[in-house]
Amino acid sequence: MTWPISSTRLTTLTLALVGAATLAGCGDDMEAREAMDYDESMDEAAAEVADAQMEAIEADAPDSLEISEDFSAVDLNGDSQLDMDEVTDWAQRTGFSYRTWSENGDSTPKAFYGTLFARFDGDADGTVTRMEWSRHAPLFPSDILTESDFTRWDEDGNGELRRSEVVAGFESTDLYASIDSDGSSSIEDAELIEWFYDLVDTNDDGVIDATEWSDAQAYHRSMEM
C-alpha cells in the first residue's frame, strides 16, 4: 500500500501556496491515519463478535477442537494405520464438524479465513507475529503459503499481521477452492475432514500412522499456548 506523502519543491511560488500544499499534505496524512484506525477498529469488532460466537459454540461441544483420543481408539480395525473411514468415524463421534471447528459456523471464504487467523493468533492478542506465522504456515502446501507471504501481506509494514491483512492475504490464494472439492462455494463437513486428513498425512502416503496422529495432537495442543 502506498501512503500519500506531501512534497514541496522550492519554486517561485508564494509562501501562501507552499503553506496550502503543506496543509493539504497534513490532511492526506490525517486521512491515512483515520483509515488505519478504522481498519483496526473493524478488526477488533470482528474479533469480539467471533469470540462471543465461539463461546456459544464451545458450550455445546467443549472438546470438539481437541484430538484427545489415542491412536488405538481411532484405529478401529487394528491395522496400525488410519484410513478415511476411521477418521470420519472419529470426527462424527467427537463432534469435529465445520460448525464446531469454525468461529461462527459460516462457511463463506471470508469467515473461513477469519477462522484461520484465530488459529494462527495463538496468544489471541489480535495480531499474528512472525513467530506464530512460522509455527503454522509450514502446514500448508508451498503453492498456498510461502515464507515471503508474511512480508507481502503485512500492508502497513509493522511486523505483525492484523485480521484484515490475513483474511485479504488468504483471499488471494486458492486455498478455499482446493478444500471445496465439489465447487459448491461452501465447505461441508466431509470436505473439512478430508482437508484435515490430508494435513495430518504429512508423508502423503494415503494413510495416517501413529506418529502422524501424535504429531497432530501435539500441534493442536500448541495452538492453545
N, C-alpha and C positions, 0 to 999 in steps of 0.2 A: 504494500500500500504506500503511495506517495503522499506525504503530508504537505499541505500548502505552506510555503515559506516565502515571505515577502522579501524583495531585494530592491535596494535603492542605488541607482548609479549616480555618480556625481556628474551632473549635466548643468546646463544653463537654466534649468527650471528654477522657479522661485522657491523660497523656503516654504511657502504655503503649500505648494504642490508636493514637496518632499514630506511635509507633515501629514498631508492627506494620504499619501501612499503608505506611510508608517501606520497610521490608524487603520487603514484597510487591512494591512498585514496582521495587526493585532486582532482585528475582527475575524480573520481567517483562522488564526491560531485558536481563538476562543471557540469557534465553531468546531474545530477539530477536537478540542478537549471535551466539549459538550457531547460530541458524537461518541467519543471513547467512554465517557461517563454513562451515556445511555446504554451502550453495549454491555458494560459491566453490570448496570442495574438490571438489565434484562437477563443476564446470566444468573444473577443472584435470585431473581424472582423465579426463573425456571427451576433452579436447584431447590428452592423452598417447596415449590409445588411437587417436584419429583420426590423429595424426602417424605412429604405427607402421604403421597400415594403409595410409596414403598412401605411405609409403616403399616398402612391399612392392609396391604397385600401380605406382608410378613406375619400379621396377626393370624391370618388363615393358614399359612404354611411357613412356620418359622425356620424349618431346616431345609427348605427347598433349594437353597443355593449351595448347600454343602454336599461334598462327595464323602459321606460318612460311612457308607457300607464298605466292608472289607472286600477284597478281590474275590475271595472264595464264595461270598454270599451272592455276588453277581454272576459268577461262573456256574450257571445252573447245571450244565452237563458235565462239569468237572474235567474239561479237556485242557485246562491251563491257558485258555485264551477266551476273549470276549468277542462275540460276533454282534452284528447289529440287532438281532432279535433280543439278545440278552441285555444289551444296553438300553434298548427301547423298553423292555420289561422293567429294568431298574428305574428308568425315568418315570414311567407311569406309576410305579409303586411308591416312589419317593416324592412325587409331585413336581418333578423337574419339567416345567412347561414354559411356554412363552409368557403366559400371564404372570407366573411367579418369578421368572428369570429377569424380565424387563422391569423398568421402573414404574410404568403405568399401564402395561398391557397393550399399548398402542404399537401396532406392527409397521407403521409407516417408517420410511428411511430415517427421517429426522429424529423420531423417537428412539429408533433402534440405535442410532449413533450417539444419542444422548445417554443411552444405557452403557455403551462402551466407554464414554467419557467417565461415567461414575465408576466403572471397573478400573480404569487407568488411575483415577484420582484416589489412590489408596488411603491417604490420610483425610480425605473428604474436606479439604480446605478450599475447594472451588477452582483449583488450578492443577495442571499436570506438569510436574517438573521433569527435567531430563532424566533424572534417576528413575522416576516412575515410568517414564516412556521406555527406558532401556529394559525395565523388568517385563513389560507386557508386549511391546511391539514385535519382538522376535517370534512370538507365537503365530503371527500372521505371515502368509506367503510373501516372498520378496516382491512379487508383482503387485501386491496390495500396499504394503508398507516398507519403507526403507529408512535407514538412519537419517538421511538428509531431509525426510519429510518433516521432522521436528522443526528444523530451522525454517523450512518453506512455509509451514502452517503458522508459525509464530509471526503474525502480521505486524504486531506492534514492537517486535524485537526485544521484549523484556525478559526473555529466557524462560518463560512459562507459557503454557497453553491454557487459555480460557475455554469455557464450554463452547462458546460460539465458534472459536477457532478450530476446535476438534471436530465439531459437527460439520463445519464447512469443509474441513480437510477430508473427512471420510466421504462426504458427498461428491468429492472429486474422484473417488475411486470406484471400482466395480464390485466392491465387497457385497453390497446388498443384493445385487443381481446374481452374484455367484452363489448366495445362500438360497435365494428364491428360485429354486430349480424349475418350478412349473410356470414361472413367469406371471404369476397371478398378482404381482405388486403387493403381496402380503406374505409374511413369514408365518408358516404354520408350525405346529409343534414338531411334526415329523422332520421338517426341514431344519429346525433348530437342533434337534437331536442328531441329525446326520452331520451338521456342521461341527457340533461338539465332538462327535465320534472322530471326525477327520482331524480335529485339533489334538485329541488325545493320542491318536495313532501316529506318533511322531516319525516313525520309520516308514510309514505309508505301505505297510505290507497287507493291509486289509483287515487286520485283527488287532486287538489290544491285549498286550501281555501284562503280567503283574507289575513289572517295573513302570510301564507307561501309566497304568492306573494309579500307582503310588505317586508318581511324579505329578499327575493331575491333582491328586489330593493335596499334595504339598503346595502346588500353585494356588489352589483355591484358598488354602489357609493363609498364604502370603498376601492375598488381596485384602485381608482384614487387618493387616499390620500397618 
